[in-house]
């Protein structure tokens, strides 16, 4: 139960925000919405609003959906003619598939956009009212025969960037090292007012994270300490808070895309892939650390959900956007049979990924 309740809270928030993004743009452009569901399967409870939308919570809390009036997954020019015959003039105005292309794009992209906005809101709230760390990262110790010593790093060097990413906090050093997708890491330091760049090849060891989960960790053999032995945490104004929130989103997205690229190249660590079981475990563990840690986790999961949904895989939002791009180029929608073929491929990929991540979750539990 210590995992289930935090997981349900987390997944409900990020899924609700995602689906509300679709709902908001659908309503804005006059598309009828018949269902707004959190979860799948049998309805547990719900209600109808004045616009005829059924808002409901369902038994399986692993996602959600917004169903549009007269909803169809695919349509062709011929089907569009059939739709026009089936509905009267007033009902035709509520049909999603008859809306202009730009409106359909915004409705589909509204879900991921809402996820990114949620992350901006959470991070900005934390940076404004709790603060963000800006403690310079000074090397306090270097292990003998370590990758850092072999590369030429020295005690009292101040790390200013890792693989081109500016290090603005002592807390970012380990994160940047462990999210690097390169075999060697470019570490830039300030030494006696001079900027020096060194290539370091990290060791990869079996370790545990703060929650006791097994992980593969990259280490270069250094100990970091604040330059003045004190942490420098600052509360930010609204504009700076939003700026650093956007930087955090960009970091998560770029790191994720590089990781996916490394998987296709056969270099990525597949043990890091996780599904609902892993998310549930982490959400329960983080919840014990307090509200701020839990809010941060919600923000990171929200970013991940938004980004993954933008991947050009049929059945995901990105798959629909891909079809709309083809429609824009061709001047017409793809043939119904072609779209259905893509959807079958997308379904196979998603089911395969779900099976693999679930197996991973159980294997590394």
BASE-378143 format. One line per 3 residues: number of its first residue (from 0); for each residue x, y negated, z negated of N, C-alpha, C. Coordinates in steps of 0.05 Angstrom, whole numbers. Layout:
# BASE-378143
NUM = X,Y,Z,X,Y,Z,X,Y,Z; ...
This chain:
# BASE-378143
0 = 16,24,0,0,0,0,17,-25,0; 41,-23,-12,59,-47,-12,67,-56,16; 66,-37,35,73,-44,63,47,-51,78
3 = 26,-37,73,2,-40,90,-11,-67,88; -14,-78,64,-28,-104,60,-12,-126,73; 15,-129,68,30,-150,81,29,-147,112
6 = 31,-122,121,30,-117,150,4,-126,162; -18,-120,149,-45,-128,160,-47,-159,160; -37,-172,139,-37,-201,138,-21,-212,161
9 = 4,-202,164,22,-212,185,10,-208,213; 2,-183,219,-8,-177,246,-34,-191,252; -51,-195,231,-76,-210,236,-70,-239,243
12 = -51,-251,230,-45,-280,236,-33,-283,264; -13,-267,271,0,-270,297,-19,-262,320; -35,-242,316,-54,-233,337,-76,-254,340
15 = -87,-263,317,-108,-283,319,-99,-308,334; -75,-318,327,-64,-342,340,-61,-337,370; -50,-313,377,-46,-306,405,-73,-306,420
18 = -92,-292,410,-118,-290,423,-133,-317,423; -128,-333,402,-142,-359,402,-130,-377,424; -105,-373,430,-93,-388,453,-108,-383,478
21 = -114,-357,484,-130,-350,507,-158,-362,505; -170,-359,481,-197,-368,477,-200,-398,481; -180,-413,470,-181,-443,472,-182,-452,501
24 = -164,-442,518,-164,-451,545,-188,-440,561; -197,-416,554,-221,-405,567,-245,-423,562; -249,-431,537,-271,-448,530,-268,-476,543
27 = -243,-486,544,-237,-512,555,-245,-513,585; -242,-491,599,-248,-490,627,-275,-477,634; -291,-473,613,-319,-464,617,-322,-434,622
30 = -301,-418,615,-303,-389,618,-319,-378,595; -338,-361,601,-354,-348,579,-337,-327,565; -338,-327,538,-324,-307,522,-344,-291,507
33 = -345,-265,512,-365,-248,499,-354,-235,473; -328,-230,472,-316,-217,448,-289,-230,441; -286,-233,415,-260,-241,404,-254,-221,382
36 = -236,-203,388,-231,-180,370,-203,-180,358; -202,-176,332,-176,-170,318,-177,-140,313; -159,-126,326,-159,-97,324,-174,-83,346
39 = -172,-57,347,-185,-41,367,-203,-19,354; -220,-7,370,-236,15,360,-262,5,348; -272,20,328,-298,14,316,-297,-12,300
42 = -318,-28,304,-321,-53,290,-326,-49,260; -311,-63,243,-316,-62,215,-336,-83,206; -332,-108,215,-351,-129,210,-347,-151,230
45 = -367,-168,234,-365,-190,253,-390,-208,252; -389,-228,270,-412,-246,272,-413,-258,300; -436,-268,308,-439,-282,333,-440,-312,329
48 = -425,-328,345,-427,-357,342,-448,-368,361; -451,-394,361,-472,-407,376,-468,-405,407; -443,-398,415,-437,-396,444,-440,-367,453
51 = -449,-349,435,-453,-321,443,-428,-304,441; -407,-314,429,-383,-298,426,-385,-281,401; -378,-255,403,-378,-237,380,-349,-237,368
54 = -346,-249,344,-321,-249,330,-321,-224,311; -300,-207,314,-301,-182,299,-274,-172,291; -274,-157,269,-250,-143,260,-256,-113,264
57 = -236,-99,277,-240,-71,283,-221,-53,267; -225,-28,269,-213,-8,252,-183,-6,255; -172,-8,279,-144,-4,284,-130,-31,287
60 = -115,-40,266,-105,-68,267,-78,-70,281; -77,-61,306,-51,-61,320,-52,-79,345; -68,-100,344,-70,-118,366,-98,-132,366
63 = -106,-140,390,-132,-153,392,-137,-161,421; -160,-172,426,-166,-180,454,-188,-201,454; -189,-216,476,-211,-234,482,-223,-224,508
66 = -249,-218,508,-262,-208,531,-279,-230,544; -275,-235,570,-289,-256,584,-315,-246,596; -333,-264,600,-359,-258,612,-354,-246,640
69 = -367,-223,646,-364,-210,672,-336,-201,677; -322,-193,656,-293,-188,657,-286,-165,676; -265,-170,692,-254,-150,710,-224,-152,708
72 = -210,-129,708,-181,-130,707,-169,-139,734; -182,-130,756,-171,-137,782,-195,-146,800; -188,-160,821,-209,-167,840,-196,-173,867
75 = -211,-168,888,-202,-174,915,-222,-193,928; -216,-202,952,-234,-220,966,-262,-207,969; -263,-181,975,-288,-167,979,-304,-166,953
78 = -289,-160,931,-302,-159,905,-313,-186,896; -299,-207,904,-308,-234,897,-335,-240,910; -339,-230,934,-365,-234,947,-387,-218,932
81 = -380,-194,922,-399,-178,907,-407,-192,881; -387,-205,869,-392,-219,844,-411,-242,848; -407,-257,870,-424,-280,876,-453,-271,879
84 = -458,-247,890,-485,-237,894,-497,-228,867; -480,-218,849,-490,-206,824,-500,-227,804; -487,-251,804,-493,-271,783,-505,-296,796
87 = -523,-309,780,-535,-333,790,-515,-356,787; -523,-380,797,-505,-403,798,-493,-410,770; -510,-410,750,-501,-418,723,-481,-398,712
90 = -487,-372,716,-469,-351,706,-443,-351,721; -443,-357,747,-419,-358,763,-399,-378,751; -409,-400,740,-391,-420,728,-376,-410,704
93 = -386,-388,692,-373,-377,668,-353,-354,674; -351,-347,700,-334,-325,707,-305,-333,709; -288,-317,696,-259,-323,696,-247,-320,724
96 = -254,-299,738,-241,-293,764,-248,-313,785; -268,-330,781,-275,-350,801,-263,-377,795; -248,-379,773,-236,-405,766,-212,-410,784
99 = -205,-436,787,-181,-443,803,-156,-429,792; -136,-425,808,-112,-411,800,-98,-423,776; -96,-450,776,-81,-463,754,-96,-459,727
102 = -123,-457,728,-138,-453,703,-134,-424,693; -133,-405,711,-129,-377,703,-100,-374,692; -81,-388,704,-54,-387,693,-53,-398,665
105 = -65,-421,660,-65,-433,633,-79,-415,613; -101,-403,621,-116,-385,603,-99,-361,595; -85,-349,614,-68,-326,608,-44,-334,592
108 = -31,-357,600,-7,-366,586,-13,-377,558; -39,-383,553,-46,-395,528,-40,-378,504; -40,-352,507,-34,-334,484,-5,-336,475
111 = 14,-332,493,42,-335,486,49,-364,476; 37,-384,489,41,-411,481,33,-416,452; 10,-404,445,0,-407,417,20,-394,397
114 = 31,-371,405,51,-358,388,75,-376,383; 85,-389,404,108,-407,401,101,-431,384; 77,-441,387,68,-464,371,66,-457,341
117 = 57,-432,336,56,-423,308,84,-422,296; 103,-412,311,131,-411,301,141,-440,296; 136,-458,314,144,-486,310,132,-497,285
120 = 107,-492,280,93,-502,256,106,-491,231; 111,-465,231,122,-452,207,150,-463,201; 167,-462,222,195,-471,218,196,-501,210
123 = 180,-517,223,180,-546,217,171,-550,188; 151,-535,179,141,-537,152,164,-531,132; 179,-509,138,201,-501,120,223,-522,121
126 = 231,-532,145,253,-551,147,246,-578,134; 220,-585,135,213,-611,123,210,-611,93; 198,-589,83,191,-588,54,211,-571,37
129 = 225,-553,50,245,-537,35,273,-545,43; 278,-549,68,304,-558,78,317,-538,96; 337,-547,110,354,-530,127,383,-532,119
132 = 397,-509,119,424,-509,110,443,-520,131; 461,-537,123,481,-549,141,509,-546,129; 514,-524,115,540,-520,102,561,-511,122
135 = 583,-525,126,604,-517,145,615,-489,137; 622,-473,157,631,-446,152,662,-445,152; 674,-444,128,703,-443,125,711,-414,119
138 = 732,-405,133,743,-378,128,759,-379,102; 750,-363,82,762,-363,55,782,-340,53; 776,-317,66,794,-294,65,794,-280,92
141 = 816,-267,99,818,-250,123,830,-223,115; 816,-202,122,826,-175,116,850,-168,132; 869,-153,120,893,-144,134,885,-125,157
144 = 899,-128,179,895,-111,203,866,-112,214; 852,-133,207,824,-136,216,824,-148,244; 801,-146,259,799,-159,285,805,-189,283
147 = 796,-202,262,801,-231,259,831,-237,257; 846,-221,241,875,-226,238,889,-221,264; 881,-199,278,894,-193,304,889,-215,325
150 = 865,-228,323,859,-248,342,872,-275,336; 882,-278,311,896,-303,304,880,-322,287; 857,-314,277,842,-330,258,857,-333,232
153 = 855,-356,219,870,-361,194,852,-371,172; 861,-368,147,848,-379,124,845,-409,127; 822,-419,119,816,-448,119,807,-458,147
156 = 807,-440,167,795,-448,193,765,-453,188; 755,-473,201,726,-479,200,713,-470,226; 696,-451,225,683,-440,250,662,-461,260
159 = 666,-469,285,648,-489,296,629,-478,318; 637,-456,330,619,-443,350,626,-414,354; 606,-398,362,610,-370,368,596,-364,394
162 = 611,-355,414,601,-350,441,585,-374,451; 596,-398,446,584,-422,457,561,-433,441; 553,-419,420,531,-428,403,543,-444,379
165 = 535,-469,376,545,-486,355,537,-475,328; 557,-472,310,552,-462,283,548,-486,265; 523,-490,256,516,-513,240,512,-505,211
168 = 513,-479,205,508,-469,178,525,-444,173; 534,-442,149,548,-418,140,532,-392,144; 505,-395,144,487,-373,146,486,-362,175
171 = 496,-378,194,493,-370,223,516,-353,232; 538,-352,218,562,-337,227,556,-308,231; 546,-294,211,540,-266,213,519,-260,234
174 = 499,-278,235,477,-274,254,487,-276,283; 503,-297,289,514,-300,316,532,-277,324; 548,-267,305,566,-245,311,550,-220,317
177 = 529,-214,301,514,-189,304,494,-190,327; 488,-213,337,469,-215,360,484,-219,386; 511,-219,385,526,-221,410,524,-196,426
180 = 521,-199,452,518,-175,469,544,-169,483; 566,-183,477,592,-179,489,609,-161,473; 628,-148,486,647,-131,472,667,-148,456
183 = 673,-172,466,690,-191,452,675,-216,447; 681,-229,424,666,-253,416,685,-277,417; 676,-298,429,692,-323,431,686,-340,406
186 = 706,-342,388,703,-357,364,719,-383,366; 706,-405,363,720,-431,364,721,-442,335; 746,-451,327,750,-461,300,763,-488,301
189 = 759,-503,279,774,-528,275,796,-522,255; 821,-526,265,845,-521,248,863,-545,249; 865,-558,226,882,-582,224,874,-603,245
192 = 848,-608,248,837,-628,266,840,-620,295; 848,-595,301,851,-585,328,829,-563,333; 819,-563,357,799,-543,364,812,-520,379
195 = 808,-496,368,822,-472,379,801,-451,385; 802,-438,408,784,-417,416,799,-390,417; 788,-370,404,801,-344,402,781,-322,409
198 = 791,-301,422,774,-278,429,777,-256,408; 755,-248,396,756,-228,375,739,-204,383; 751,-180,380,736,-155,386,727,-143,360
201 = 701,-145,354,691,-136,327,691,-105,325; 693,-96,300,688,-68,294,659,-64,289; 649,-41,297,620,-34,292,619,-12,271
204 = 605,-17,250,604,2,227,575,8,221; 571,30,207,545,37,196,542,22,170; 520,8,167,516,-8,143,486,-8,136
207 = 479,-23,116,451,-27,108,445,-57,107; 420,-64,114,412,-92,111,404,-97,82; 396,-122,76,388,-129,48,365,-112,37
210 = 350,-99,55,327,-83,46,334,-53,44; 359,-46,50,368,-18,48,364,-2,74; 356,-15,96,352,-1,121,379,3,135
213 = 383,26,148,408,32,162,409,16,187; 433,3,192,437,-13,216,465,-10,226; 470,-16,251,496,-18,262,505,-48,259
216 = 527,-52,246,536,-79,240,563,-85,253; 566,-109,264,591,-118,275,605,-135,254; 631,-128,249,646,-143,230,673,-151,242
219 = 684,-174,234,710,-182,244,730,-185,221; 721,-180,196,740,-179,174,746,-206,162; 726,-223,158,730,-249,146,709,-253,123
222 = 717,-270,104,698,-278,83,695,-308,86; 669,-316,87,663,-344,91,655,-357,65; 663,-382,61,656,-397,37,650,-426,45
225 = 633,-440,29,629,-469,34,655,-484,31; 658,-505,47,683,-521,46,686,-535,20; 664,-542,7,665,-556,-19,654,-539,-42
228 = 651,-513,-36,640,-494,-56,611,-500,-64; 598,-516,-47,569,-522,-52,555,-520,-25; 530,-511,-27,513,-509,-3,501,-536,3
231 = 499,-543,28,489,-569,37,462,-565,51; 441,-566,35,414,-562,46,400,-589,48; 389,-596,72,376,-622,76,347,-618,85
234 = 330,-636,74,302,-636,84,301,-655,109; 289,-645,130,289,-659,155,263,-675,160; 265,-695,176,242,-710,185,227,-694,206
237 = 203,-702,213,186,-687,232,200,-681,259; 213,-701,271,225,-698,297,249,-679,296; 266,-682,276,288,-663,273,279,-635,266
240 = 258,-633,251,247,-607,243,237,-593,268; 223,-607,286,213,-595,311,236,-588,329; 257,-605,330,280,-600,347,294,-574,338
243 = 299,-570,312,312,-546,303,293,-522,305; 267,-526,303,248,-504,308,250,-494,336; 252,-513,355,255,-505,383,281,-491,388
246 = 302,-500,374,328,-486,377,326,-457,367; 311,-453,345,308,-427,334,293,-409,353; 272,-420,366,256,-404,385,274,-397,409
249 = 289,-416,419,307,-411,441,328,-390,435; 338,-390,411,358,-370,402,346,-342,402; 322,-340,390,309,-314,389,303,-303,417
252 = 292,-321,435,285,-313,462,309,-305,478; 330,-322,478,354,-316,493,368,-290,483; 369,-287,457,381,-263,446,366,-238,453
255 = 339,-240,452,322,-217,460,326,-209,489; 326,-229,506,329,-224,535,357,-211,541; 378,-221,527,404,-209,531,405,-180,521
258 = 391,-175,499,389,-148,488,375,-130,507; 353,-139,519,338,-122,538,356,-117,562; 371,-138,571,390,-134,593,411,-113,587
261 = 421,-113,562,441,-94,554,430,-65,553; 404,-63,547,391,-36,548,391,-25,576; 384,-42,596,384,-34,623,412,-26,633
264 = 432,-38,621,460,-32,629,470,-8,614; 454,2,595,463,25,579,482,18,556; 483,-8,549,501,-16,528,487,-23,502
267 = 460,-27,503,445,-35,480,442,-13,459; 439,-20,434,434,-1,413,404,4,410; 395,27,421,366,33,421,355,37,393
270 = 373,42,373,363,46,346,350,21,334; 356,-2,347,346,-28,338,317,-32,347; 308,-16,367,281,-19,376,261,-8,355
273 = 241,-23,349,221,-14,330,193,-21,338; 174,-7,326,146,-11,332,130,-19,308; 105,-12,307,87,-20,284,97,-10,257
276 = 108,15,256,117,26,231,140,9,220; 159,2,237,182,-14,228,173,-41,220; 155,-54,235,145,-80,228,131,-79,201
279 = 115,-58,197,101,-55,171,120,-53,148; 141,-37,152,161,-33,131,176,-59,125; 184,-73,145,199,-98,141,181,-119,128
282 = 155,-121,137,137,-141,126,133,-136,96; 131,-110,89,128,-104,60,152,-111,44; 176,-106,56,201,-112,42,205,-142,39
285 = 200,-157,61,203,-186,60,183,-199,41; 159,-188,40,138,-199,23,148,-200,-7; 164,-181,-14,174,-180,-42,194,-202,-47
288 = 206,-214,-26,225,-236,-29,211,-263,-33; 185,-264,-28,171,-289,-33,158,-300,-8; 143,-321,-11,126,-333,10,143,-343,33
291 = 165,-358,27,181,-370,49,193,-348,67; 203,-327,55,215,-305,72,193,-292,89; 169,-289,77,147,-277,92,138,-296,115
294 = 136,-322,109,128,-341,130,149,-341,153; 174,-339,146,195,-338,167,192,-313,184; 186,-291,171,181,-266,186,157,-268,205
297 = 136,-281,195,113,-285,213,121,-301,237; 138,-322,233,147,-339,255,163,-322,275; 181,-305,266,198,-290,284,182,-268,299
300 = 163,-256,285,145,-237,299,128,-251,319; 119,-275,313,102,-290,331,118,-297,357; 143,-305,353,160,-310,377,163,-285,394
303 = 169,-263,381,173,-238,395,148,-230,410; 125,-233,397,99,-225,411,95,-243,435; 100,-269,432,96,-287,454,115,-281,477
306 = 140,-276,471,160,-270,492,154,-244,506; 149,-223,490,143,-196,503,119,-198,521; 99,-213,513,76,-215,530,81,-230,556
309 = 103,-244,558,110,-258,582,127,-241,601; 135,-217,592,149,-199,610,131,-192,633; 142,-190,658,125,-185,682,117,-155,684
312 = 103,-146,663,94,-118,663,63,-118,665; 52,-105,685,23,-104,687,10,-95,661; -13,-107,655,-29,-104,630,-21,-125,609
315 = 4,-135,611,12,-157,593,6,-183,607; 7,-205,591,1,-231,603,20,-238,626; 45,-230,622,65,-235,643,59,-221,669
318 = 46,-197,667,38,-182,691,17,-197,706; -3,-209,692,-23,-224,705,-11,-249,718; 7,-262,704,21,-286,716,36,-278,741
321 = 48,-255,741,62,-245,765,43,-242,788; 19,-231,783,-1,-229,804,-10,-256,814; -12,-276,796,-20,-302,805,2,-315,822
324 = 27,-309,816,49,-319,833,46,-307,861; 41,-281,863,37,-269,889,13,-282,903; -8,-288,888,-32,-300,900,-25,-328,911
327 = -8,-343,896,0,-369,905,16,-367,931; 34,-348,932,52,-345,955,37,-335,980; 19,-315,975,4,-303,997,-20,-319,1006
330 = -30,-336,987,-54,-350,993,-80,-334,988; -77,-311,976,-99,-293,969,-90,-274,948; -109,-262,933,-101,-242,913,-90,-217,926
333 = -74,-202,912,-65,-176,922,-89,-158,925; -87,-138,943,-109,-119,946,-115,-105,920; -140,-98,917,-149,-85,892,-133,-59,887
336 = -129,-43,907,-115,-18,904,-86,-23,896; -73,-44,906,-46,-51,898,-44,-59,869; -63,-75,860,-63,-84,832,-68,-60,814
339 = -86,-42,822,-92,-19,805,-67,-1,803; -52,1,824,-27,17,824,-7,4,804; -5,-22,805,13,-36,786,4,-31,757
342 = -23,-32,753,-33,-28,726,-27,0,715; -28,20,732,-21,47,724,8,48,715; 26,35,731,54,34,724,58,20,697
345 = 44,-2,693,46,-17,669,36,-1,645; 14,13,648,4,30,627,24,52,619; 36,64,639,56,85,634,80,73,618
348 = 89,50,626,112,37,613,106,30,584; 82,19,579,74,11,552,71,35,534; 58,56,544,54,81,528,81,93,522
351 = 99,94,542,126,106,538,141,90,517; 139,64,518,153,47,498,142,51,471; 115,53,468,102,58,443,111,84,431
354 = 112,105,447,120,132,438,150,131,428; 167,118,444,195,116,437,200,101,412; 187,77,409,191,61,385,180,75,360
357 = 157,89,363,146,104,340,165,126,332; 176,140,351,196,160,345,220,148,331; 229,125,340,252,111,328,245,103,299
360 = 220,93,295,212,85,268,213,108,249; 204,131,258,203,155,240,231,166,236; 248,164,257,275,175,255,292,159,236
363 = 289,132,236,306,115,219,291,105,195; 269,118,187,253,109,164,270,110,138
